Amino acid sequence: MRKYELWLPLLWILLWVPSSRGQVYTSEDVKFAMGFTEYFNRGDYSTIYHSYCSKQLRKNWSFENAMEAFAKLHKESGSISRIGLFESYNSSTGSQSRVWPVEFERGDVEVQLVADGLSVTDIVTRSRGKPFSKPATK
């Protein structure tokens, strides 16, 4: 029963809450947000790395560093409580990026998933009140 308590609010937000830009959330958007949340919360970081991270991100961010970063974030911030509505941005190359804000149970870290379609191209973090950094690509 607990599993459905976590997913129903997220599903409702993604499907029925209108955004200010009139975005339409598809079943793929819901699958992305719910899947990422489920894998992170159970500590299955390997699946996140191999199934959600883009080839370019995996090239620049080693598997070992990713596992360490996910485990540290989970330890310090707890489970993901929700992934919010994404904002869409057009790049100078013509591709469209989505920025998904991620909220955790606790902690002072703000996280954003930057995605090209449904493939994460960067994970941007910051301590509350400080500028965003890019640990995934360093």
Secondary structure, DSSP 4 states (H G I P E B T S, - for coil): -HHHHHHHHHHHHHHHSPPTT-----HHHHHHHHHHHHHHHTT-HHHIIIIIB-HHHHHHS-HHHHHHHHHHHHHHH-SEEEE---EEEE-TTS-EEEEEEEEESS-SEEEEEEEETTEEEEEEEEETTS--B-GGG-
